[in-house]
Amino acid sequence: MSLPTKRSATATATPSSSSASATSNFPPMKKAKSQAVSACSPLDHSCNKNGLHHFSSGTTADNDVVFDPSSMTLDDDPKLQDFSPPAAANLSRKKATPPQPAKKLVIKLVKAKPTLPANFEEDTWGRLQSAIKAIFLKQPDSCDLEKLYQAVNDLCLHKMGGNLYQRIERECEAHIHTVLQSLVGQSPDLVVFLSLVERCWQDLCDQMLMIRGIALYLDRTYVKQTPNVRSLWDMGLQLFRKHLSLSPEVEHKTVTGLLRMIEKERLGESVDRTLLNHLLKMFTALGIYAESFERPFLDCTSEFYAAEGMKYMQQSDVPDYLKHVEIRLQEENERCLLYLDASTRKPLIATAERQLLERHISAILDKGFMMLMDGHRIEDLKRMYSLFLRVNALESLRQALSSYIRRTGQGIVMDEEKDKDMVSCLLEFKASLDTIWEESFSKNEAFCNTIKDAFEHLINLRQNRPAELIAKFLDEKLRAGNKGTSEEELEGTLDKVLVLFRFIQGKDVFEAFYKKDLAKRLLLGKSASIDAEKSMISKLKTECGSQFTNKLEGMFKDIELSKEINESFKQSSQARTKLPSGIEMSVHVLTTGYWPTYPPMDVRLPHELNVYQDIFKEFYLSKYSGRRLMWQNSLGHCVLKAEFPKGKKELAVSLFQVGFIVFYTFLFLGLLFFAPLISR
């Protein structure tokens, strides 16, 4: 007998005795069936075991999986191999047979759409309605939030979101209507009533947030997908606004209470700012803030400050009134930060400024501006400037400043009895105005121009007199006798005087007087500082140009040249041989066009002086031929040294006085000599 080359793989093997015995043991096939199911997942289209079996799934009416025994191979379960004949088993061990293609296991599923229970929507809404009522009544609910959230999801998934939204809206509206109606006729105490309204609002906000949390899926699906449908939160606000408007007593009483509380706070009483903040935020959230509250609030504010402004203007002086206005504006700004809506700030501040400032601009200026300026009240003027700036009233302030400067300055310039102090008073006045301009008026350019215009008007009220007095003032400051003044202080004074000089229209008049005084200082050696003199010339040159200072600069050149001529004369042969002893003379040779014009005057001088003049003239003409010298005796001066029994004395006199002094000296000595003879 030959051995089979391939092992039978099907359940219908040859009917031999050994095969029959194997067939009698087939009931364990059920076990193989279960193992085959466990080995292959019905969601997979291939079985990983041995990489052989492929099947599809299906269901019966009872959703049971049905297997076809003819598609099952014996190789699928190693236990089934135990029922093979021993000989075949031994042969199979010796020679392996190639695997046979497997038949597919077919699983058929019957597609049947599940159906909802008949009362699904009503039962689900019943649970949700019970929870919503419990939320409104502040009572616990037996159903947890997760189940309620899932119930909303189920309704939305089955296209019942529209009905659910309407039912929630009806529940909220009924509750809001009831709550607002309960406020009608409540406590006459406005603060207590406002507390009830605030409690009602806070409860509604908390309740709507809880309902929105449960129905969040409704907000995210139905509301977003449906146009013109508000979110649950906005729906609650709209219902509250609707029923609040249907209860005018509640709304009016709430607004009145808020206005009364704010008025009490303005009068200095303590109020509950947190309550005000919550209620005004309620008005803002409802979208009725501007119409229901802001408009009557601004009207009340206008009336309040109109009455207060009139009262304080009559009872207070200007500095105190300005401080009060500043404090009021700060309070209103703080009120906007604490509980009023940010949009109210601008109209509120404008209302307060209009009633407290704009209506009283003229009264404030007439009553207190001059007093503040005279008193040099820097801080009060600064406060006035900042407050007037807020209401665009700086033009009125500028005009008041111009009038003040003209009125005050006129008293300084036009008083002839005070001519001696006019320049110093004007400098002090100008310095005061400059300080006020810098510290109080914020260096406003328009105010600076106002000061300049007013001073130009003042300086030229008396034509040439201020120019002459300014030149005299400079002469006084630049003279050597002006002790106790440092170079820095002198330079500062020159700069200040130069400011007044700019306002002079007749600058030629100033030049004439200044040149005359400068000539005396240079010729008599009375100048405090040549550097200061040259500095002043430089300033004038910057202001008026080189044409204005050409002659003044020529005067300095003559002085320098005269020093060189005198040194040269003292070293000349004429001076060493011909000069009379006991006399020292210094000559200034001046250019006629540079110096002031002096009328010639004949003077009888002592013989020694005449000799000295002739010798110097001879020397000068020998050095500078073609020139003509004219002696200006009126500009000469002498220092006479005399010895008296009690000491030496020096007399500084003009050249005119020399002859008189000599005459009277000899007369005095002659009387002393002849006195004893007369007495005899």
C-alpha positions as CSV (number, residue, x, y, z in Angstrom):
1,M,0.0,0.0,0.0
2,S,1.4,3.3,-1.0
3,L,1.2,6.4,1.4
4,P,-0.8,9.4,0.4
5,T,1.2,12.4,-0.6
6,K,-1.3,14.9,0.6
7,R,-3.4,14.9,3.8
8,S,-7.2,15.3,3.4
9,A,-8.3,18.7,4.7
10,T,-12.0,18.6,4.6
11,A,-14.6,17.1,6.9
12,T,-15.9,14.7,4.1
13,A,-12.9,12.4,4.2
14,T,-12.9,8.8,2.8
15,P,-15.2,6.6,4.8
16,S,-12.7,4.2,6.3
17,S,-12.9,2.9,9.8
18,S,-10.4,5.3,11.1
19,S,-12.2,8.1,9.4
20,A,-15.4,7.1,10.9
21,S,-14.0,7.1,14.3
22,A,-12.7,10.6,13.6
23,T,-16.1,11.7,12.4
24,S,-17.8,10.4,15.5
25,N,-15.7,12.8,17.5
26,F,-16.8,16.0,15.5
27,P,-19.0,17.5,18.1
28,P,-16.0,19.4,19.5
29,M,-16.2,21.4,16.3
30,K,-18.3,23.9,18.2
31,K,-15.2,24.6,20.3
32,A,-13.3,25.2,17.1
33,K,-16.0,27.5,16.0
34,S,-15.7,29.6,19.1
35,Q,-12.0,29.7,18.8
36,A,-12.2,30.8,15.2
37,V,-14.4,33.7,16.3
38,S,-12.1,34.7,19.1
39,A,-9.1,34.6,16.8
40,C,-10.5,37.0,14.2
41,S,-12.2,40.3,15.0
42,P,-15.3,41.0,13.0
43,L,-14.1,44.5,12.3
44,D,-10.9,43.2,10.6
45,H,-11.1,41.9,7.1
46,S,-8.2,39.5,7.7
47,C,-7.2,37.1,10.4
48,N,-3.6,37.2,11.6
49,K,-3.5,33.6,12.6
50,N,-1.4,31.7,10.0
51,G,-2.3,34.4,7.6
52,L,-4.9,32.1,6.0
53,H,-8.5,33.0,6.8
54,H,-10.5,35.8,5.3
55,F,-14.1,36.4,6.0
56,S,-16.8,39.1,6.0
57,S,-19.3,39.8,8.7
58,G,-23.1,39.8,8.7
59,T,-26.0,39.7,11.1
60,T,-29.2,37.9,11.4
61,A,-32.4,39.3,12.7
62,D,-31.2,38.5,16.2
63,N,-27.8,40.0,15.5
64,D,-26.1,36.6,16.0
65,V,-23.1,35.7,14.1
66,V,-23.6,32.6,11.8
67,F,-20.8,30.4,10.6
68,D,-20.8,28.1,7.6
69,P,-19.2,24.7,8.7
70,S,-18.2,24.0,5.2
71,S,-15.9,27.0,5.2
72,M,-14.0,25.8,8.3
73,T,-10.8,23.8,7.8
74,L,-9.4,21.3,10.2
75,D,-6.1,23.0,10.2
76,D,-7.7,25.9,12.0
77,D,-7.6,24.2,15.3
78,P,-4.7,22.1,16.5
79,K,-7.0,20.1,18.7
80,L,-8.9,18.8,15.6
81,Q,-5.7,17.3,14.3
82,D,-5.7,14.9,17.2
83,F,-8.6,13.0,15.6
84,S,-6.6,12.2,12.5
85,P,-5.6,8.6,12.0
86,P,-2.3,7.9,13.7
87,A,-0.7,6.7,10.5
88,A,-1.6,9.8,8.7
89,A,-0.3,11.8,11.6
90,N,3.0,10.1,11.5
91,L,3.2,10.6,7.8
92,S,2.4,14.3,8.2
93,R,5.2,14.7,10.6
94,K,7.6,13.1,8.2
95,K,6.6,15.1,5.1
96,A,4.8,18.4,5.4
97,T,2.1,19.2,3.0
98,P,1.7,22.7,1.6
99,P,-1.1,24.8,3.0
100,Q,-4.4,24.7,1.2
101,P,-6.4,27.9,0.3
102,A,-8.9,28.7,3.0
103,K,-12.6,29.5,2.5
104,K,-14.0,32.8,3.7
105,L,-16.1,33.1,6.9
106,V,-19.1,35.2,6.1
107,I,-20.7,37.3,8.8
108,K,-23.9,39.0,7.7
109,L,-25.4,42.0,9.7
110,V,-29.0,43.1,9.0
111,K,-29.2,46.9,8.8
112,A,-32.2,48.1,10.9
113,K,-32.5,51.8,12.0
114,P,-33.1,52.2,15.8
115,T,-36.3,53.9,16.8
116,L,-36.7,56.5,19.7
117,P,-39.1,55.9,22.4
118,A,-42.5,57.5,21.8
119,N,-42.1,60.1,24.7
120,F,-38.4,60.7,24.4
121,E,-38.5,64.5,23.8
122,E,-41.2,65.1,26.5
123,D,-39.4,62.9,29.1
124,T,-36.0,64.5,28.4
125,W,-37.5,68.0,28.6
126,G,-39.2,67.1,31.8
127,R,-35.9,66.4,33.4
128,L,-34.4,69.6,32.1
129,Q,-37.4,71.7,33.1
130,S,-37.3,70.3,36.6
131,A,-33.6,71.2,36.8
132,I,-34.2,74.7,35.4
133,K,-37.0,75.3,38.0
134,A,-34.7,74.1,40.7
135,I,-32.1,76.6,39.6
136,F,-34.5,79.5,39.6
137,L,-35.8,78.4,43.0
138,K,-32.3,77.9,44.4
139,Q,-33.2,74.3,45.2
140,P,-31.1,71.1,44.8
141,D,-31.9,68.8,41.9
142,S,-31.7,65.0,42.0
143,C,-30.3,64.8,38.4
144,D,-26.6,65.5,38.2
145,L,-25.2,68.1,35.7
146,E,-23.5,65.5,33.5
147,K,-26.8,63.7,32.8
148,L,-28.5,67.0,32.1
149,Y,-25.8,68.0,29.7
150,Q,-26.1,64.7,27.9
151,A,-29.9,65.1,27.7
152,V,-29.4,68.4,25.8
153,N,-26.9,66.7,23.5
154,D,-29.4,64.0,22.7
155,L,-32.1,66.5,21.9
156,C,-29.8,68.5,19.7
157,L,-28.5,65.4,17.9
158,H,-32.1,64.4,17.1
159,K,-32.9,67.8,15.6
160,M,-34.9,69.0,18.6
161,G,-32.8,72.0,19.4
162,G,-35.3,74.6,18.2
163,N,-38.1,73.3,20.5
164,L,-35.6,73.1,23.4
165,Y,-34.5,76.7,22.9
166,Q,-38.1,78.0,22.9
167,R,-39.0,76.0,26.0
168,I,-36.0,77.3,27.9
169,E,-36.9,80.8,26.8
170,R,-40.4,80.5,28.1
171,E,-39.2,79.2,31.4
172,C,-36.7,82.1,31.8
173,E,-39.3,84.7,30.8
174,A,-41.8,83.4,33.3
175,H,-39.3,83.5,36.0
176,I,-38.0,87.0,35.1
177,H,-41.5,88.4,34.9
178,T,-42.3,87.0,38.3
179,V,-39.2,88.4,39.9
180,L,-39.5,91.9,38.5
181,Q,-43.2,92.0,39.5
182,S,-42.2,91.1,43.0
183,L,-40.2,94.3,43.2
184,V,-43.3,96.5,42.6
185,G,-44.3,98.2,45.8
186,Q,-41.2,97.2,47.7
187,S,-39.5,99.2,50.5
188,P,-39.8,103.0,50.1
189,D,-36.2,103.3,51.3
190,L,-34.3,103.7,48.1
191,V,-31.1,102.1,49.3
192,V,-33.0,99.0,50.5
193,F,-34.8,98.9,47.2
194,L,-31.6,99.2,45.2
195,S,-30.2,96.3,47.2
196,L,-33.2,94.2,46.2
197,V,-32.7,95.0,42.6
198,E,-29.0,94.3,42.8
199,R,-29.8,90.9,44.4
200,C,-32.3,90.1,41.8
201,W,-29.8,90.9,39.0
202,Q,-27.0,88.9,40.6
203,D,-29.3,85.9,41.0
204,L,-30.4,86.1,37.4
205,C,-26.7,86.3,36.2
206,D,-25.8,83.3,38.3
207,Q,-28.8,81.3,37.2
208,M,-28.3,82.1,33.5
209,L,-24.7,81.0,33.7
210,M,-25.8,77.7,35.2
211,I,-28.5,77.1,32.5
212,R,-26.0,78.1,29.8
213,G,-23.5,75.5,31.3
214,I,-26.1,72.8,31.1
215,A,-27.3,73.8,27.5
216,L,-23.8,74.6,26.3
217,Y,-24.2,72.2,23.4
218,L,-27.3,74.0,22.3
219,D,-25.4,77.3,22.2
220,R,-22.6,75.8,20.2
221,T,-24.8,74.1,17.6
222,Y,-28.4,75.3,17.2
223,V,-27.7,78.9,18.1
224,K,-24.6,79.3,15.9
225,Q,-26.3,77.5,13.0
226,T,-29.5,79.5,13.1
227,P,-29.5,83.1,12.1
228,N,-31.2,85.8,14.3
229,V,-31.1,83.6,17.4
230,R,-29.4,85.0,20.5
231,S,-27.2,83.0,22.8
232,L,-28.8,81.8,26.0
233,W,-27.0,84.6,27.9
234,D,-28.1,87.3,25.5
235,M,-31.6,85.9,25.5
236,G,-31.7,86.2,29.3
237,L,-30.6,89.8,29.1
238,Q,-33.1,90.6,26.4
239,L,-35.9,89.2,28.5
240,F,-34.8,91.1,31.6
241,R,-34.6,94.3,29.6
242,K,-38.1,93.7,28.1
243,H,-39.8,93.1,31.4
244,L,-37.9,95.9,33.1
245,S,-39.4,98.3,30.5
246,L,-42.8,96.7,31.2
247,S,-42.3,97.7,34.9
248,P,-41.7,101.4,34.7
249,E,-42.1,101.8,38.4
250,V,-39.1,99.5,39.1
251,E,-36.9,101.2,36.4
252,H,-37.8,104.7,37.6
253,K,-37.3,103.9,41.2
254,T,-33.9,102.4,40.4
255,V,-32.7,105.4,38.4
256,T,-34.0,107.8,41.1
257,G,-32.2,105.8,43.8
258,L,-28.9,105.9,41.9
259,L,-29.2,109.7,41.3
260,R,-30.0,110.3,45.0
261,M,-27.0,108.2,46.1
262,I,-24.6,110.1,43.8
263,E,-26.0,113.5,45.0
264,K,-25.4,112.4,48.6
265,E,-21.8,111.5,47.8
266,R,-21.3,114.9,46.2
267,L,-22.6,116.5,49.4
268,G,-20.0,114.7,51.4
269,E,-22.0,111.7,52.7
270,S,-20.7,108.1,52.5
271,V,-22.5,105.8,50.1
272,D,-22.2,102.1,49.0
273,R,-20.0,102.5,45.9
274,T,-20.1,98.7,45.3
275,L,-23.9,98.8,45.0
276,L,-23.7,101.7,42.5
277,N,-21.1,99.8,40.5
278,H,-23.1,96.6,40.2
279,L,-26.4,98.4,39.3
280,L,-24.7,100.6,36.7
281,K,-23.0,97.6,35.2
282,M,-26.5,96.0,35.0
283,F,-27.7,99.0,33.0
284,T,-24.7,98.7,30.7
285,A,-25.2,95.0,30.2
286,L,-28.8,95.5,29.4
287,G,-27.9,98.2,26.9
288,I,-30.1,100.9,28.5
289,Y,-27.3,102.8,30.3
290,A,-27.2,105.8,28.0
291,E,-31.0,106.3,27.6
292,S,-32.3,105.3,31.0
293,F,-29.5,106.5,33.3
294,E,-26.8,108.7,31.6
295,R,-29.2,111.3,30.2
296,P,-31.0,112.1,33.5
297,F,-27.7,111.8,35.4
298,L,-26.1,114.6,33.2
299,D,-29.2,116.8,33.7
300,C,-29.0,116.4,37.4
301,T,-25.3,117.1,37.3
302,S,-25.8,120.3,35.4
303,E,-28.4,121.5,37.8
304,F,-26.3,120.6,40.8
305,Y,-23.2,122.5,39.7
306,A,-25.1,125.4,38.3
307,A,-26.5,126.1,41.8
308,E,-23.2,125.4,43.5
309,G,-21.2,127.6,41.1
310,M,-23.4,130.6,41.8
311,K,-23.2,130.1,45.5
312,Y,-19.5,129.6,45.7
313,M,-18.7,132.6,43.5
314,Q,-20.6,134.9,45.8
315,Q,-19.2,133.4,49.0
316,S,-15.5,132.6,48.1
317,D,-12.6,134.5,46.8
318,V,-11.1,133.5,43.5
319,P,-8.2,131.2,44.8
320,D,-10.6,129.2,47.0
321,Y,-13.1,128.9,44.2
322,L,-10.5,127.6,41.8
323,K,-9.4,125.1,44.3
324,H,-13.0,124.0,44.8
325,V,-13.5,123.6,41.0
326,E,-10.3,121.6,40.7
327,I,-11.4,119.2,43.5
328,R,-14.8,118.8,41.9
329,L,-13.4,117.8,38.6
330,Q,-11.1,115.3,40.3
331,E,-14.0,113.8,42.1
332,E,-16.0,113.4,38.9
333,N,-13.1,111.8,37.2
334,E,-12.7,109.4,40.1
335,R,-16.4,108.7,40.0
336,C,-16.0,107.5,36.4
337,L,-13.3,105.2,37.4
338,L,-15.1,103.7,40.3
339,Y,-18.7,103.0,39.1
340,L,-19.7,105.1,36.1
341,D,-19.3,103.7,32.6
342,A,-16.2,105.0,30.8
343,S,-18.3,106.6,28.1
344,T,-19.8,109.0,30.7
345,R,-16.5,110.6,31.5
346,K,-16.3,113.1,28.7
347,P,-19.8,114.5,28.8
348,L,-19.7,114.5,32.6
349,I,-16.5,116.5,32.9
350,A,-17.7,118.8,30.2
351,T,-20.9,119.4,32.1
352,A,-19.1,120.2,35.3
353,E,-16.6,122.5,33.5
354,R,-19.4,124.3,31.7
355,Q,-21.3,125.1,34.9
356,L,-18.4,125.8,37.2
357,L,-16.0,127.5,34.8
358,E,-17.4,128.7,31.5
359,R,-20.3,130.5,33.0
360,H,-18.0,132.4,35.4
361,I,-14.9,133.3,33.3
362,S,-15.6,137.0,33.3
363,A,-16.4,137.0,37.0
364,I,-13.3,135.1,37.9
365,L,-11.0,137.5,36.0
366,D,-12.7,140.7,37.2
367,K,-12.8,139.5,40.8
368,G,-9.4,138.0,41.3
369,F,-6.9,138.2,38.4
370,M,-5.3,141.5,39.3
371,M,-5.1,140.4,42.9
372,L,-3.3,137.2,42.0
373,M,-0.9,139.1,39.7
374,D,-0.1,141.8,42.3
375,G,0.5,139.1,44.9
376,H,2.7,137.0,42.6
377,R,0.5,134.0,43.4
378,I,2.3,131.5,41.1
379,E,0.4,128.4,42.1
380,D,-3.0,130.0,42.0
381,L,-2.3,131.5,38.5
382,K,-1.1,128.1,37.4
383,R,-4.3,126.6,38.5
384,M,-6.3,129.3,36.7
385,Y,-4.3,128.7,33.5
386,S,-4.9,124.9,33.6
387,L,-8.6,125.3,34.3
388,F,-9.1,127.9,31.6
389,L,-7.2,125.7,29.2
390,R,-9.8,122.9,29.8
391,V,-12.6,125.2,28.6
392,N,-10.7,126.9,25.8
393,A,-10.8,130.3,27.7
394,L,-7.1,131.1,27.4
395,E,-7.9,134.0,25.0
396,S,-9.8,135.7,27.8
397,L,-6.9,135.1,30.2
398,R,-4.5,136.5,27.7
399,Q,-6.5,139.7,27.2
400,A,-6.8,140.1,31.0
401,L,-3.0,139.8,31.2
402,S,-2.5,142.5,28.5
403,S,-4.9,144.8,30.3
404,Y,-3.1,144.3,33.6
405,I,0.4,145.0,32.2
406,R,-0.8,148.2,30.4
407,R,-2.6,149.4,33.5
408,T,0.2,148.6,35.9
409,G,3.0,149.7,33.6
410,Q,1.3,153.0,32.9
411,G,1.5,153.9,36.5
412,I,5.2,153.3,36.4
413,V,6.0,155.1,33.2
414,M,3.8,158.1,33.4
415,D,4.6,159.2,36.9
416,E,7.3,161.9,36.4
417,E,8.1,162.0,40.1
418,K,9.4,158.4,39.9
419,D,11.5,158.9,36.8
420,K,14.6,158.1,38.8
421,D,13.3,154.6,39.6
422,M,11.4,154.0,36.4
423,V,13.9,151.7,34.8
424,S,14.5,149.6,37.9
425,C,10.7,149.3,38.5
426,L,10.2,148.2,34.9
427,L,12.9,145.6,35.2
428,E,11.3,144.2,38.4
429,F,7.9,144.2,36.7
430,K,9.3,142.4,33.7
431,A,11.1,139.8,35.8
432,S,7.9,139.1,37.7
433,L,6.0,138.7,34.5
434,D,8.6,136.4,33.1
435,T,8.5,134.2,36.2
436,I,4.7,133.9,36.0
437,W,5.0,133.2,32.2
438,E,7.4,130.3,32.8
439,E,5.9,128.8,36.0
440,S,2.2,129.6,35.7
441,F,1.4,129.9,32.0
442,S,3.6,127.0,30.8
443,K,5.7,129.2,28.6
444,N,2.8,129.7,26.2
445,E,4.0,131.5,23.1
446,A,0.9,133.6,22.8
447,F,1.3,134.9,26.4
448,C,4.9,135.7,25.7
449,N,3.9,137.8,22.7
450,T,1.3,139.5,24.8
451,I,3.9,140.6,27.3
452,K,6.2,141.9,24.6
453,D,3.4,143.9,22.9
454,A,2.2,145.4,26.2
455,F,5.8,146.5,27.2
456,E,6.4,148.0,23.8
457,H,3.3,150.1,24.3
458,L,4.5,151.1,27.8
459,I,8.0,152.1,26.8
460,N,6.9,154.4,24.1
461,L,4.1,156.2,26.0
462,R,6.5,159.1,26.7
463,Q,8.4,159.2,23.4
464,N,12.1,159.9,24.2
465,R,12.0,160.0,28.0
466,P,12.2,156.2,28.6
467,A,15.1,156.0,26.1
468,E,17.0,158.7,28.0
469,L,16.3,157.1,31.4
470,I,17.5,153.6,30.2
471,A,20.8,155.2,29.0
472,K,21.2,156.9,32.3
473,F,20.5,153.7,34.1
474,L,23.2,151.9,32.1
475,D,25.6,154.8,32.9
476,E,24.9,154.4,36.6
477,K,25.6,150.6,36.4
478,L,28.7,150.9,34.3
479,R,30.3,153.7,36.5
480,A,33.2,152.8,38.7
481,G,31.3,154.0,41.8
482,N,28.8,151.1,41.4
483,K,30.3,148.9,44.1
484,G,29.0,145.7,45.6
485,T,28.1,144.2,42.2
486,S,29.9,141.2,40.8
487,E,30.7,140.8,37.1
488,E,28.0,138.1,36.7
489,E,25.4,140.3,38.3
490,L,26.4,143.2,36.2
491,E,26.2,141.1,33.0
492,G,22.7,139.9,34.0
493,T,21.6,143.5,34.6
494,L,22.9,144.5,31.1
495,D,20.9,141.6,29.6
496,K,17.7,142.7,31.3
497,V,18.2,146.3,30.3
498,L,18.7,145.1,26.8
499,V,15.2,143.6,26.8
500,L,13.8,147.0,27.6
501,F,16.0,148.5,24.9
502,R,14.4,146.3,22.3
503,F,11.0,147.9,22.9
504,I,12.3,151.4,22.3
505,Q,11.2,152.8,19.0
506,G,13.5,155.9,19.1
507,K,16.8,154.0,19.3
508,D,18.7,157.0,18.0
509,V,17.7,159.0,21.1
510,F,19.1,156.2,23.2
511,E,22.3,156.2,21.2
512,A,22.8,159.9,21.7
513,F,22.5,159.8,25.5
514,Y,24.5,156.6,25.7
515,K,27.3,158.0,23.6
516,K,27.4,161.2,25.8
517,D,27.6,159.2,29.0
518,L,30.1,156.7,27.6
519,A,32.4,159.6,26.6
520,K,32.4,160.9,30.1
521,R,33.2,157.5,31.6
522,L,36.0,157.0,29.2
523,L,37.6,160.4,29.4
524,L,37.2,160.7,33.1
525,G,38.3,157.1,33.8
526,K,35.0,156.4,35.6
527,S,34.1,153.1,33.9
528,A,33.6,150.2,36.2
529,S,35.0,147.7,33.7
530,I,36.3,148.1,30.2
531,D,35.3,144.5,29.6
532,A,31.7,145.3,30.7
533,E,31.7,148.3,28.4
534,K,32.8,146.3,25.4
535,S,30.3,143.6,26.3
536,M,27.5,146.1,26.2
537,I,28.7,147.5,22.9
538,S,28.7,143.9,21.5
539,K,25.1,143.3,22.7
540,L,24.0,146.6,21.0
541,K,25.8,145.5,17.9
542,T,24.0,142.2,17.9
543,E,20.6,143.9,18.3
544,C,21.0,146.9,15.9
545,G,23.9,146.0,13.6
546,S,27.4,147.4,13.1
547,Q,26.1,150.8,11.8
548,F,24.6,151.5,15.2
549,T,27.8,150.9,17.2
550,N,30.4,152.1,14.7
551,K,31.0,155.4,16.5
552,L,30.9,153.8,19.9
553,E,33.6,151.4,18.8
554,G,35.6,154.3,17.4
555,M,35.6,155.9,20.8
556,F,37.4,152.9,22.3
557,K,39.9,153.0,19.5
558,D,40.7,156.7,20.3
559,I,41.3,155.9,24.0
560,E,43.7,153.1,23.1
561,L,45.5,155.3,20.6
562,S,45.7,158.1,23.1
563,K,47.5,155.9,25.5
564,E,50.1,155.1,22.9
565,I,50.6,158.8,22.1
566,N,51.0,159.7,25.7
567,E,53.7,157.1,26.2
568,S,55.5,158.2,23.1
569,F,55.3,161.9,24.3
570,K,56.7,161.1,27.7
571,Q,59.7,159.5,26.0
572,S,60.2,162.4,23.5
573,S,63.0,165.0,23.8
574,Q,60.5,167.8,24.1
575,A,59.0,166.3,27.2
576,R,62.4,165.6,28.8
577,T,63.7,169.2,28.2
578,K,60.8,171.6,28.0
579,L,58.1,170.4,30.4
580,P,57.6,172.4,33.6
581,S,58.2,170.5,36.7
582,G,55.5,169.5,39.2
583,I,52.9,168.9,36.6
584,E,51.7,165.6,35.1
585,M,49.3,165.8,32.1
586,S,47.6,163.2,30.1
587,V,46.0,164.1,26.7
588,H,43.2,162.3,24.9
589,V,43.3,162.8,21.2
590,L,39.8,162.3,19.9
591,T,38.4,161.9,16.4
592,T,35.7,164.5,15.8
593,G,33.2,162.2,14.1
594,Y,33.2,159.5,16.8
595,W,32.6,161.7,19.9
596,P,29.7,163.9,20.9
597,T,29.8,167.5,19.7
598,Y,31.0,170.0,22.3
599,P,30.9,173.8,21.9
600,P,34.4,175.4,22.1
601,M,35.0,177.4,25.3
602,D,37.9,179.7,26.1
603,V,39.5,179.4,29.5
604,R,42.3,181.2,31.1
605,L,44.6,178.5,32.4
606,P,47.7,178.8,34.5
607,H,50.9,179.6,32.6
608,E,52.3,176.1,33.3
609,L,49.3,174.4,31.7
610,N,49.5,176.6,28.6
611,V,53.2,175.7,28.3
612,Y,52.4,172.0,28.6
613,Q,49.7,172.3,25.9
614,D,52.0,174.1,23.5
615,I,54.8,171.5,23.9
616,F,52.4,168.6,23.4
617,K,50.9,170.3,20.3
618,E,54.4,170.7,18.9
619,F,55.1,167.0,19.4
620,Y,51.9,165.8,17.9
621,L,52.0,167.9,14.8
622,S,55.6,166.8,14.2
623,K,54.4,163.2,14.3
624,Y,51.1,163.6,12.5
625,S,51.4,166.4,9.9
626,G,48.4,167.9,8.3
627,R,46.1,167.5,11.4
628,R,44.5,170.2,13.5
629,L,44.2,170.1,17.3
630,M,41.3,171.9,19.1
631,W,41.5,171.9,22.9
632,Q,38.2,171.0,24.6
633,N,38.7,172.5,28.0
634,S,35.2,171.7,29.1
635,L,36.1,167.9,29.1
636,G,39.4,168.4,31.1
637,H,39.7,167.6,34.8
638,C,42.5,168.1,37.3
639,V,43.6,166.6,40.6
640,L,45.1,169.2,42.9
641,K,47.3,168.0,45.7
642,A,47.7,170.2,48.7
643,E,49.4,169.9,52.1
644,F,47.7,171.2,55.2
645,P,48.7,171.2,58.8
646,K,46.5,168.1,59.4
647,G,47.7,166.2,56.3
648,K,47.7,166.0,52.6
649,K,44.5,166.4,50.6
650,E,43.6,165.8,46.9
651,L,40.9,167.8,45.1
652,A,39.3,166.4,41.9
653,V,38.0,169.3,39.9
654,S,37.2,170.3,36.4
655,L,39.6,172.3,34.3
656,F,37.3,175.3,34.7
657,Q,37.6,175.1,38.5
658,V,41.4,175.2,38.5
659,G,41.5,179.0,38.0
660,F,39.0,179.6,40.7
661,I,40.7,177.4,43.2
662,V,44.1,179.0,42.5
663,F,42.6,182.5,42.9
664,Y,40.8,181.7,46.1
665,T,43.7,179.9,47.5
666,F,46.0,182.9,47.1
667,L,43.2,185.2,48.4
668,F,42.9,183.0,51.4
669,L,46.7,183.0,52.1
670,G,46.8,186.8,51.5
671,L,44.1,187.3,54.1
672,L,46.0,185.2,56.6
673,F,49.1,187.3,56.0
674,F,47.4,190.7,56.3
675,A,45.2,189.8,59.1
676,P,47.7,190.7,61.9
677,L,48.5,194.0,60.3
678,I,44.8,194.9,60.1
679,S,44.2,193.9,63.7
680,R,47.0,196.2,64.8
